[in-house]
Amino acid sequence: MSNSLSDPEVVIEGESVPVRIRRNPRAKRISMRADAVKREIRITMPHYTPTNVALDFVEKKREWIATRLNSAPDIAPIAPGSEIAVEGESHLIEWREEWPRSIRCGEGMLRLGGPRESVEARILRWLKGEARRIFTKEIAHYCDKAGEPVPRLSLGDPRSRWGSCSSRGTISLSWRLIMAPASVRRSVIAHEVAHMRHMNHSPDFYAWLDFLFEGNRKAADQWLKMHGTGLQRVGR
């Protein structure tokens, strides 16, 4: 929740950027996120912290905020002639009206026909279908390894997280992970399955995650930090 009906704003390199302030009774300190996609600053802080302290914190971090906001690449169009990643590999979108409407994926190409104006919608629908198919299989794989029942999969498009696991037995994942390399996607899925046993980020949780996940989770985390904003720009 913000401190007032309207969120404060700060000017960063000539751009007026809103500061979304959320007070959390469990927070022990001020934390900040600069969202390059939504063009906003998000502050989480203890409930007793005055708003001016948060704004002073923002002022001290101006250079860092500017760097983060400038890290967003241009919006990536989904159109004939453009490229889009599928499981970490770039694919050229090839379209001819007389080709079949269904999407064929192979040899670094996504080929489809039908109306040009629906190309973006059909590719997004195909990507989400691939995401549900592959994520479902991989959740089952890690649940089998963990000895856990397979939870319900909720596919969404959150901007601030790639996955979550609820205590009610649902794993939620961003469909955009289908564009990331397989090792990155599998790291996120294994992370959420590990939460079925440990609903925290304790040493026990990470030890369990390292048992479940066959790859380098730190390298996967670093990839998402470097390239996650680019995934968020596709089709916006």
Phi and psi in degrees as a GROMACS rama.xvg file:
@    title "Ramachandran Plot"
@    xaxis  label "Phi"
@    yaxis  label "Psi"
@TYPE xy
-80.5689  166.132  SER-2
-75.0086  -22.7578  ASN-3
-141.171  179.256  SER-4
-63.6064  -32.3591  LEU-5
-115.587  137.448  SER-6
-73.2927  143.842  ASP-7
-65.8585  160.376  PRO-8
-130.669  151.39  GLU-9
-128.069  153.397  VAL-10
-98.7841  119.458  VAL-11
-117.803  111.4  ILE-12
50.1762  45.9025  GLU-13
84.1814  -4.22688  GLY-14
-105.236  129.596  GLU-15
-80.5343  116.27  SER-16
-116.906  123.515  VAL-17
-69.7767  147.373  PRO-18
-112.204  109.362  VAL-19
-90.0271  115.355  ARG-20
-105.872  126.178  ILE-21
-122.765  125.408  ARG-22
-95.743  127.177  ARG-23
-123.701  120.584  ASN-24
-61.9164  -18.8963  PRO-25
-90.9386  -10.2359  ARG-26
-70.0125  137.338  ALA-27
-102.575  -16.0254  LYS-28
-153.533  174.555  ARG-29
-83.2275  132.156  ILE-30
-126.212  150.883  SER-31
-137.044  144.878  MET-32
-133.573  130.613  ARG-33
-103.779  112.77  ALA-34
-92.5485  109.375  ASP-35
-73.846  -20.4287  ALA-36
-83.3943  -50.1594  VAL-37
-82.9405  -9.03287  LYS-38
58.6151  56.9378  ARG-39
-151.359  160.47  GLU-40
-109.921  132.135  ILE-41
-117.341  126.805  ARG-42
-114.892  130.913  ILE-43
-117.177  131.832  THR-44
-153.498  164.783  MET-45
-58.5178  152.201  PRO-46
-65.1596  -22.539  HIS-47
-89.5639  -2.8885  TYR-48
-78.7633  126.21  THR-49
-66.9218  152.276  PRO-50
-59.6118  -38.5654  THR-51
-63.8602  -27.0562  ASN-52
-67.8239  -40.3004  VAL-53
-63.2987  -42.5176  ALA-54
-68.2323  -34.7418  LEU-55
-63.6258  -37.7614  ASP-56
-63.2494  -42.6279  PHE-57
-61.6684  -43.6693  VAL-58
-58.6647  -40.6529  GLU-59
-71.2224  -19.7773  LYS-60
-106.965  20.3483  LYS-61
-53.5048  -47.411  ARG-62
-63.9482  -42.4355  GLU-63
-63.5065  -43.0117  TRP-64
-61.366  -45.5517  ILE-65
-59.6911  -41.821  ALA-66
-62.5196  -43.3442  THR-67
-66.5433  -43.3371  ARG-68
-66.2132  -31.3648  LEU-69
-83.7274  -0.323547  ASN-70
-81.4818  -10.1167  SER-71
-76.6473  124.02  ALA-72
-72.7331  171.225  PRO-73
-61.3065  154.709  ASP-74
-57.9934  131.229  ILE-75
-90.3124  112.163  ALA-76
-73.6845  152.242  PRO-77
-111.155  97.0518  ILE-78
-155.662  159.277  ALA-79
-52.9622  133.03  PRO-80
93.1199  -16.5411  GLY-81
-89.9301  172.895  SER-82
-118.539  150.102  GLU-83
-144.116  144.11  ILE-84
-84.3823  138.731  ALA-85
-129.034  115.495  VAL-86
51.224  42.6421  GLU-87
85.0286  -4.31483  GLY-88
-109.93  132.296  GLU-89
-69.9972  134.634  SER-90
-125.743  131.165  HIS-91
-81.2944  133.075  LEU-92
-86.5385  115.369  ILE-93
-111.749  130.396  GLU-94
-136.337  135.578  TRP-95
-140.159  131.737  ARG-96
-56.2786  -33.5336  GLU-97
-80.5633  -10.1439  GLU-98
-72.2556  162.559  TRP-99
-59.7304  148.927  PRO-100
-68.9793  -31.6722  ARG-101
-67.2055  147.969  SER-102
-86.7386  132.498  ILE-103
-112.542  127.88  ARG-104
-115.408  124.507  CYS-105
172.486  153.721  GLY-106
55.3559  37.0511  GLU-107
73.0699  19.8423  GLY-108
-129.84  147.621  MET-109
-113.361  112.902  LEU-110
-110.227  135.483  ARG-111
-158.635  160.203  LEU-112
-122.003  -150.943  GLY-113
81.0021  -169.68  GLY-114
-61.4897  133.021  PRO-115
-63.7531  -36.3483  ARG-116
-67.7895  -15.5724  GLU-117
-105.287  9.63325  SER-118
-58.5867  -49.2999  VAL-119
-60.526  -47.5363  GLU-120
-62.215  -39.5809  ALA-121
-72.6081  -35.9597  ARG-122
-68.1623  -41.4415  ILE-123
-61.8797  -41.7435  LEU-124
-63.3898  -40.2869  ARG-125
-65.5336  -43.6707  TRP-126
-61.0441  -42.7401  LEU-127
-66.9883  -35.6998  LYS-128
-65.0719  -41.9426  GLY-129
-63.8483  -39.9038  GLU-130
-60.849  -47.7525  ALA-131
-62.9442  -41.8696  ARG-132
-63.6304  -48.8195  ARG-133
-74.1792  -42.5817  ILE-134
-61.4814  -41.3718  PHE-135
-59.5978  -44.6006  THR-136
-64.3479  -41.2991  LYS-137
-76.5905  -32.8778  GLU-138
-60.8381  -44.2058  ILE-139
-61.6868  -38.7649  ALA-140
-61.1432  -48.8329  HIS-141
-72.6011  -32.5139  TYR-142
-65.9554  -38.5858  CYS-143
-62.2649  -42.7176  ASP-144
-66.4658  -34.804  LYS-145
-84.0658  -12.6432  ALA-146
71.7554  32.4781  GLY-147
-112.115  150.953  GLU-148
-67.4231  147.608  PRO-149
-73.8482  122.094  VAL-150
-83.4419  173.26  PRO-151
-73.371  141.507  ARG-152
-100.418  127.42  LEU-153
-112.434  121.243  SER-154
-100.501  126.727  LEU-155
-142.521  -167.323  GLY-156
-138.611  58.1359  ASP-157
-71.5963  153.027  PRO-158
-95.577  -21.6919  ARG-159
-107.369  -7.16067  SER-160
-151.34  157.824  ARG-161
-97.6881  -22.1732  TRP-162
-164.681  164.042  GLY-163
-156.91  159.883  SER-164
-131.009  123.368  CYS-165
-94.3127  155.655  SER-166
-68.7598  -12.7228  SER-167
-87.5291  2.12775  ARG-168
89.9844  36.6351  GLY-169
-126.199  131.656  THR-170
-103.168  124.596  ILE-171
-107.061  133.341  SER-172
-135.152  147.184  LEU-173
-76.1122  129.536  SER-174
-61.5919  -22.4681  TRP-175
-64.9262  -16.3554  ARG-176
-62.717  -18.1397  LEU-177
-66.1788  -18.3137  ILE-178
-87.1901  -16.3559  MET-179
-81.7845  160.229  ALA-180
-56.71  151.056  PRO-181
-56.858  -39.2312  ALA-182
-65.2628  -33.5638  SER-183
-70.3331  -46.8636  VAL-184
-59.9221  -45.7807  ARG-185
-66.2254  -31.4117  ARG-186
-63.2395  -43.337  SER-187
-65.1433  -43.8956  VAL-188
-64.3125  -44.5082  ILE-189
-62.2545  -37.243  ALA-190
-58.8093  -46.4827  HIS-191
-70.7669  -35.645  GLU-192
-65.0012  -37.9937  VAL-193
-61.1041  -30.4205  ALA-194
-68.7422  -16.3303  HIS-195
-65.8223  -23.9998  MET-196
-99.6766  -38.837  ARG-197
-125.63  103.327  HIS-198
-85.1457  53.3344  MET-199
-161.471  -174.139  ASN-200
-121.852  48.1462  HIS-201
-79.0438  168.804  SER-202
-55.6322  -35.726  PRO-203
-63.9176  -38.8472  ASP-204
-61.0582  -49.6084  PHE-205
-67.5149  -33.1837  TYR-206
-64.1636  -40.1828  ALA-207
-68.1544  -41.9324  TRP-208
-61.6039  -42.7729  LEU-209
-64.9035  -28.1809  ASP-210
-71.3653  -41.3069  PHE-211
-74.6212  -43.1329  LEU-212
-90.0255  129.164  PHE-213
-84.4629  -9.02921  GLU-214
-107.995  -162.859  GLY-215
-96.9638  98.0597  ASN-216
-66.0442  -31.8741  ARG-217
-68.1222  -37.439  LYS-218
-66.5015  -38.1126  ALA-219
-64.9812  -43.157  ALA-220
-60.9513  -41.5818  ASP-221
-65.4789  -37.5869  GLN-222
-61.5007  -44.603  TRP-223
-65.3652  -36.2226  LEU-224
-63.5928  -37.1493  LYS-225
-81.799  -35.1496  MET-226
-118.795  -5.44152  HIS-227
-60.2692  -37.5203  GLY-228
-61.8409  -37.9074  THR-229
-62.2459  -39.6894  GLY-230
-63.4634  -36.9039  LEU-231
-69.0706  -19.7227  GLN-232
-86.1365  -14.5927  ARG-233
-68.7839  124.68  VAL-234
71.5741  12.9819  GLY-235
